Amino acid sequence: MADSFGERVEAATQALGPLCVGIDPSSGLLEQWDLNDDAAGLHAFCRACVEAFGGAVAAIKPQVAFFERHGAAGMAELESLIADASAAGLIVIADAKRGDVDSTAEAYADAWLGAGSPLAVDAVTAHAYLGLGALAPLVQRAAANGRGVLVVARSSNPEGRALQLASTAAGPSVEDMLLGEVAALNASAEVPAGTVGAVIGATLPPSLFPLSQLGGVILAPGLGAQGASPADVGTRFAECRPGTVLPSSSRGVLRHGPDPADLRREAVSLSRELAAVMV
C-alpha cells in the first residue's frame, strides 16, 4: 500500500518546509497578472504556478470554485494543473468542500480520490454538516489509495463561528465534537494514521480540543492577506507535531506574480520563516 497522506505530508514538510500555497485564480488576480479571465488565462496562470512552486514548497491548494466558474474549459485546466503539479512532486489538495450521503458521497469519492479519476488529488476538503459518518465513502476511498480527507471544523469566517461554537447535547462545541470524532477515527484500526485531517483557521485563538491528539493533518488557511503571521501560526499550533500542520497562503504569495522566479522566491522565504517557528 502507498504511504498514507499524513506520512507524505510529513516527508514533504521535512524536505521543503510546511507552506501550502493556495491557487486562487480570481478575476482580480488574473487581471493583476495581465491575463484574460478565461481558460487561456487560467492555463498561463497555472503553468506559472507549477513552475514557481514545484520543488520549492510542500503543497498547493487549488480553490475549485475559481475553475468551476469557467465551466468545462475551466475544469479541464484544473485537471491539467493537478497532473502537472503532481508530476512536479507537489502535494495537491483540492479545496472543493464536498460532502453528502450515500451514492452522492460515493460519487465525490470517485471524482476526487479514485485511482483512475482525472481529478484525483492527494486530499480533498469536505464538510461534515451531515455528520462525519456521512463522509465514510470519501474516508474509505482515501484510505485505500493513500489519500486524505480534510474536514472543515474551525473556519475563520465570522458567519461560521456561531454555528461552530454552538454547544452540542453532549456538552462540547460542534467544532470540538468534530475534532474529537476525527481523532477517534485516526486512532482506530479503520484507516491508516493521518488519513483524516481538519481545516482550522490560522487566525483563530487556540482550540479547546488538544490538537496534539488529532492524529491527522491540519490545513490552516489565513496566513498572509487574512492576517495571520508566521509567528501567529507557530504560537497557535505549538502543540502539534512538526509535519502535521500546513499553513496556507494564497493572495499573500500570488500577489508577487506573474514572474515564476519572484513567486518562488517569496514562497521559499515564507516557508523558511514558518519552518523556523514550527518546531
NORPEGI-V664315 format. One record per backbone hydrogen bond with DSSP energy under -0.5 kcal/mol. CO is the residue of the C=O (numbers start at 1). NH is the residue of the N-H. Records with the same first field share a line. If there is no record, write none. Layout:
CO->NH + NH
//
This chain:
4->8
5->9
6->10
7->11
8->12
9->13
10->14
11->15
12->16
13->17
19->58 + 59
20->22 + 249
21->61
22->24
23->25 + 63
24->26
26->30
27->31
28->32
29->33
30->35
31->34
36->38
38->42
39->43
40->44
41->45
42->46
43->47
44->48
45->49
46->50
47->51
48->52
49->53
50->54
53->56 + 57
58->91
59->21
60->93
61->23
62->64 + 95
63->66
64->67 + 68
65->69
67->70
68->71
70->73 + 74
71->75
72->76
73->77
74->78
75->79
76->80
77->81
78->82
79->83
80->84
81->85
82->86
83->87
84->88
85->90
86->89
91->60 + 93
92->94 + 122 + 123
93->95
94->96 + 125
95->64
98->127
101->104 + 105
102->106
103->107
104->108
105->109
106->110
107->111
108->112
109->113 + 114
110->114
112->121
114->117
117->120
122->148
123->94
124->150
125->98
126->152
128->131
131->134
132->135
133->136
135->138 + 139
136->140
137->141
138->142
139->143
140->144
141->145
142->146 + 147
143->146
147->5
148->124
149->151 + 197
150->126
151->199
154->201
157->160 + 161
158->161 + 162
160->164
161->165
162->166
163->166
164->175
166->174
168->171
172->168
173->177
174->178
175->179
176->180
177->181
178->182
179->183
180->184
181->185
182->186
183->187
184->188
185->188 + 191
192->195
194->217
195->149
197->151
198->200 + 219
199->153 + 154
201->204
209->211
210->213
211->214
215->194
217->198 + 219
218->220 + 246
219->200 + 221
220->248
221->202
222->228
223->225
224->227
228->224
229->233
230->234
231->235
232->236
233->237
235->238
237->240
241->244
244->218
245->247
246->220
247->20
248->222 + 223
249->22
250->253 + 254
251->255
253->256
254->257
259->263
260->264
261->265
262->266
263->267
264->268
265->269
266->270
267->271
268->272
269->273
270->274
271->275
272->276
273->277
274->277 + 278
277->279
//
